[in-house]
Amino acid sequence: MEYSIKTGDPAKLSTACLVVGIFSKRQLTPLAQLLDKSSKGALQSILKRGDMNGESGQQLLLYDLPGIQAERVLLIGLGKQRDFNRKQYAKCVTSAIKSLNRKHAMEAIWGLSELNNDDFTLPQAVTETVVSAEAGLYQFNDTKSEVKKIQRPLKRLALLLHDRRHLKVAQKALSQARAIASGIELSKNLANLPGNICTPSYLADQARKLGRDEDRLKVRILDEKQMTKLGMGALLSVSRGSRQPAKLIIMEYSGGKPDAKPVVLVGKGLTFDAGGISLKPAAAMDEMKYDMCGGASVIGSVKAAIGMDLPINLIGVVPASENLPDGDANKPGDIVTSMSGQTVEILNTDAEGRLILCDALTYCERFNPAVVIDIATLTGACIVALGNQASGLMANNDSLANELLAAGTDSGDRAWQLPLWDDYQEQLDSNFADMANIGGKGAGTITAACFLSRYTKKFKWAHLDIAGTAWRSGASKGATGRPVGLLTQFLIKRSGV
């Protein structure tokens, strides 16, 4: 969809639909007050009839409001003003955009952008408008033979800015929001594809495609022969049970100064995870196509960084593989040697994500990184701990952890920090190798991060466990695109723009 910023008297703006907010108990927002004045009280008169009182989720479509140039005025209930926050705002956007898309209004003016408060700023409101609007319109139809098309869908949305002094700030935020939304969409599209299409080779091809369109992005793909030469025994042990060859995808975006240390994002790219010999239960196993959401978020974040033209050096690394049972697959009790030289006893073949990530993290040492952040749908334990609301965060550097937590708050894509104390490391003790790949029932999310921490001693590192946030189950099943919002906000702050 096309987005723009529009200024001027809302009553005199010609549009198919003007969207206006109403707080509970028919309390008018500043924009609604202007419309009521221009219509000589007609808006208040309509509200007094009782069709709408401004409760959250309510909508009322008005035609030909006197004194108003807009063909339609869509009133959106905002709930209590004291409770109105960024989350409520996002819900309003998504709900309103879905309605507009069905009402044959091919273009509209959004009149809620300036309803920001202490909870969120104007730039955040602009970003949230675009991201939530795209979420409301998003449909994954790539694998359907027939798609019911909406007649006269919404194609253009202008964000109304009454105070022209904020125009420059709003335009900058809009430009960034477009790029972020594009990165989120790419991440969702990749994640929603089935495992028979989105294989490690397919992911590699998508990265190459991104590189062909951007001169500053260099893409390299390492095959299994090259990884063998590097000694990536942990990563390659996972792909042994699959007919699909593993790939190591490296994307290098050079937007900063040549001598500036890069930010490195490492994303788990398990394009399907059946658990290997430690086979998963059949119920909901189809959702294991989402085990590559970490990799998808890295590719989406790289695309967003390019779209925002960020002055930063960024490297995305995606170890991509499948984890399937086969005569050559990892067996419980097997011992593999990682690229770092450390040996790992595989007690559970379904704890494979850390095996492909540990070699990728060791590979990152060659970039002399400023920081390394890995993103992975790593543990079901994280869902038990944090549900679907927040991603788990662990780090070996408090300053980096605080940056990521702040980026999560600023973007509305939140994370919560869990401890990474040495006390947990002993749970990974093995009688036969340097470490085991699981640490028992307790603190599963933390011990998984403890495992990865043994490969990150040479740089500042953080780990995001997105097992609970990367996709939704049930009737609304689908990828969320998280944590592209958090990562892009982190990159924006890091680049100083």
N, C-alpha and C positions, 0 to 999 in steps of 0.2 A: 504494500500500500504506500501511497505517496503522503509525505508529511511536510508541513510548512508552519511558519509562525505568522499570525495575522494580528494587526492592531486596528484600532478604530472604535467608533461608537457601536456597541453590539446591536442596538436597535436599527441601525442603518446598514448593517451588513447583509448582503444578499447571499443566501445559501439555501440548500435543500432542507437542512436541519441544523438548528442551534441547540446544543446540549447545555443544560443549566442545572445546578444543584439546589436542593431544598433540604434544610435540616429539619429534624423532628419538631412537631408542634407548629408546622407551617412557617418556620423561621427562615426568612429569605437570606440567601447569600448576597454579597455586594453586587454581583452581576444580576441576580434575580431582582434586586431592588431597582436597578437601573431599568430593567425591562418593565417592571411594574409601573414605574414612573412614566416611561414612554408610552405605555398602553393605557395610561390614565386609570390605574387601579384594576385593570381587567384580570391580571394574573392573580392578585389576592382574591378577587371576587370568585374566580374559578376554584381556587383552593378551598375557600370557605364552604363550598358545596359538599365537601367531604370525600371526594374521590381520591384524595391523596393528602397525607399529613406529614410526609417527609421521612417516614420510617425507612430504615436501611433495606434496600432491595426493591422498594416501590418505584414504579415508573408510570408516567402519564404523558401521552403524546397529544400535543395541541396543534390545531391547524388554524392558520390565518388569524393569529393574535393581533388585535388592532394596534396600529402604530409600530409594528415590528416587520421588517423587510423579510425575515426568514419565512420560508414556506411552512416549516414545522418548527415547533419548540418541544424538545424532549426534556421533561423534568425527571431528575434522578434523585431518589430519596437517599440522604446521607446519614440518617440516624442522629443521635445526640451530638451536638457540636463539641462538647467536652470529650467525647470518646472518639472523635474523628482522627484517624491516624493514617500512616502510610499503607498499612494492610487494608484498611477500609477503602482507601482511595483506589488501590489496585483492584479490589473487587468491583467497585463502581465502574471502573474503566472496562474491565472484561465484560461485565453484564451489559453495559450500554452499547459497546461495540457489537456484541452479538445481536442485539436488538436492531441496531442501525443497519446491519448487514442483511436483515430480513425485511426491512421496510422500504426498499427500493430507493433509498436516498443514497445516490452514488457518491455524494460528497457531503461533508458536515463540518461544523465549527465546534470545537471542544472548548467549553467555557468554564472548566473546572481547574485549569492548570495553576491558577493563582491561589488555590485554597490551601497552600502549604502553611505550615505552622512550626512550632518548636520541634516537632517530630520529624519533619522532612522539609528540605529547602526547595526553592523554585527549580534549580537544575535537577534535583532528585525527582520532583514531580513531573518534569518534562520527560526524563528517562523512563520513569514508571509508566507514563501514559503510552509511550511507544512500545515498550516491552510487553505491557499487559494487553495492549490492543492487538499486537501480533499473536500473543498467546490465545486471545479470544477468537481470532480468525483462523488459527492453525488447524489444518487437517492433514493427515498423512494418507494420501491416496495413491502412492506410487505402485502399490501391488494390487490395486483393484481394477477389474476389467470394466466396470461401469461406475461412473461417479455422477451423482445428481447435482447439477449445477444450479446455483442460486441466480435467479433473474435479477439483473441490475444490482450487483453486490456493491458494497462500500469500497470505493477506490481511492478517495482522497480525504484526509483529515487535517484541518488547520487548527492549530492550538492558539486560542485567543489570548493576547497579552494586552491588558488594559493600560498598564504602566509602561510606556515606551522606554523609560530609563533602564529597564531590565532586558531590552531587546537583544543586546550583544550576548549577554549571559545565556539567555534562552536559546539563541541560535547555535551557540557552541555546544550546549547540552543536547540539542536536537541532532546535531551532526554525530556526536558520540553515540547517542541512543540508537540511531539507525544502524551503526556498525555493530553495536552490542546485540541488537535484535537479530541481525543477520548471522552473527556467530552462534547465537542460541538456536536459531532455526537449523543451521547446518548440523550442530551437535544433535539435535532432536531427530533430524532426518536420518543421520547415520545410525543412531541408536535404535530407531524404530524398524529398521530393515531386518528381515529374518536372517538367521545364521547361514542359510544356504546361498544368500546373495552377498551379505556383508562378511566376507572372509578376510583373513589377514591380507591377502593380495588385493582385495577390493579396497580396504582401508589405505593401503599403500598407493593405489591408483588415485584415490581421492586427494591424498596429500600431493601427489605429482601434479594433479589438475590445478590445485591451488597455486603451486609453484609456477606453472606455465603462465598464469595470469598476472604475476607480480615479479618484477625484476629483482626486488630486494629480498626475495625469499628463495633460498637454495634448499632443495629437497634431495636427500640421499636415502636409499633403501638398502639395508644390509640383508643378504639372504643367509640361509643356514650354513652354507660353506664358509662365508666370511665370519659368521658368528662363532663357528667351530674354531677357526684360526685365532679368534680373540679369547677363546676359553670360556665361552658363555654356557657352561654345562648345566646350570640351574634352569635358565630360560629354555634351552633346547630339550631338556628332559620332559618338559610339559608338552611340547608339540609332538613327541615321539608316538603318541597314541592317535594322532590325526593324520589324515591323508593331505590336509592342507599345510603347506610349509609355513613355518614361522617367518615373520619379517620384523626388522627393527627399523622404524620410521624416524628419520631425523629431519626436522624442519628448522632452518636457520634464517631468522628475519633480522636484517641489519638496518635498523632505523636510527641507532644511536651513533655516538662517536666510535671510530674504529678501535680505539684502545679501551673502551668501556666494557667492564665485565658484564656478561649476559645474565639475565634471569632465565632459568631453565625449568620448564614444566614437563613432568614425566607422567604419562597417563596409561593406566592399565588397559590393555587392548585385547581382553579375552573375548573373541567374537562369539564363542559359545562355550559354556562350561557345564558339562554333564557330571563333573566331579571326578572323572577318571575312574580308576578301580574302586575308589571310595565313592560309589555311585550315589548321586542325589536321589531323593524321593521323586516319583513321577509327578506328583501334584505341583503345578505351577512351574515345572522345569522349563516350559517355553520362555519364561521370563529371564532365563539365563542368557538370552541373546543380549540382554542389557549389561552383561558383565564387561562390556567394552566402553561403558559410558565415561570412564576416566579418560580413555584415549580420545573419545569423541569430543569431550570438553576441552582437551588440549588443542585439537584441530580447530574447533570453533573459536577458541580464545586467540589463536594465531590469526585466524581470519579477521576477527574483530580488531586486533591490534593493527593490522594492515589497513583496515577500513578507517580507523581513527588516525592513521599516519603517525603513530606514537614514536617519539624520538627515543627509542630504547632498543637495545639488542636483546632479542628473545629467541630462545631455542626450545622447540617442542620435540620431545622424544616419546615415541609410542612403541613399546614392545607388544607385538600382536601375535596371537596364537589361538588355537583351540585346545580344550582339555577333554579328551574322550577316552573311553576304555578300549584297549586293544592289546594284542599279544605282546606288543613292544612298549606298552605304556608304563609309566612309573608304577611301582608296587610299594605298598607300605613296608617300610624297612630298608628300602633302597637308600644308598648314599650317593649324592652328587657333589661335584666340585664346582663352585661358582667362579666367576671371572676374577674375583678378588683372591682366589686361592683357598677360601674358607670352605669347609665341607658341611653338608647339610644332610641329616637323616630325615627322610620323608616318612613321617608317621601317619599322615593323612594326605592322600593325593588331591583332596578337594581344597587344600590350603595351597593352591598353585599360584595365586596372584603374587604373593610375596616372592615366589621363585623367579618369575619373569621380571619383577620390579628390581630385585636385588642386583641382577646383572646390568640392567639399564642404569641403575644408580651408580654403579661402579664405572660404567662407560662415561658418565657425565663428568668425572674428574678431569678429563682431557680438556674441557671447555674453560677451566679455571673460573667457575661461576661465582657471581655475586651471591646468589641464593639458588637453592633447588627446592621445588615443591612437587611432591608426587600426589596424584589424585587417583583414587581407586575405590571401586565397589568391593571392599576387601572383606568385611566381616558382618555376619548376621548379628553378632553381639552388639554392633553399633546401633542397630535398629532397636534392640532391646533397651539399650541405654538412653537413646535420644529420640526414638521414634522417627517420624518422617519430617520433623520440623527443622532440625539443625544437622549439619554435617559435623562429624567428629574431627577435632584438630589436635595433633600432637607435634612437638617440635623440639629440636636440640638447641634452639636459640629463642629466648623470650622476646627480644625485639621483633624478630620476624613473626612470631606468633601473634603479637599485639597488632602488627600491621595487617595481618590476615583477618583477625577478629574485627578490627575497625572497618576493613573493606567489606566484610560481611554485613555489618550494621549499616554502613552507608548505602549498600546496594540492595538491602532487604533480603539478601541471600546468606543467611546467618550460619555461623559455625560456633561450636562450643569446645573449649579446650579441656582435654583430659590429661592426667599426669603421665610423665614418661620417666618415672623414677627407676634407679638401678635395682631397687628391691624386686621389680618384676622380672628382671633378666634371668634369674635362676630358674624360672619356669621353663626356659628353653634349653636347659641342660640335657645333654645326650651322653649315654655311656659309650657311643660308638663313633660320634662325629663331633665337629666343633659346636654344633647346635642342632636342635630339632626344629622342624618347620611349624610345629604347634606347641602351645604352652599349657594345655589343659583347659578345663571348663571355665575357670575364673578369669576375669579381665581379658577376654578374648581380643577385644579391640586394641587394648594397650599392649599385649604381648605380641600381636602382629606388628605394631609399630616398633616395638623393641627389636624384633627381628630385623626390620628394615634399618633401624638406627645403627646396626653393626656395619652397614655399608656406606654410612654417611659421615664418618668421622673427619673427613678432609674438607667439609664445606658446611655452611649454614643450611639447614634443611627443615622442612615442615611436611607433614603428611595429612592429607584430607581424606577421611573415610566417608564416602558418599553412598554407602549401601542403602541408607534410608531415604535419601533425597534425590537420587538420580532418576527414578521413575515411579509412577503410580501403578497400583494394581486395581483390580475390580473393574467396575463398569467404565471408568475413565482411564483405563490402562494406557500407558504411553510414557515416553521419556519427558522429563521436565526441562532439560537443558542446563540444570544446575551441575556444577557451580560456575558456569561461564560468567554470570553476573558478578560473583565475588572475585574471580580471577581478573576480569577486565578492570574492575575498580581498583584492585591492587596494582595492576600495571599502569593505570592512569596516574595514581599517586606516585608510583616509583619513577615515572617518566617526568613528573613535575609539570604537567600541562594543566 
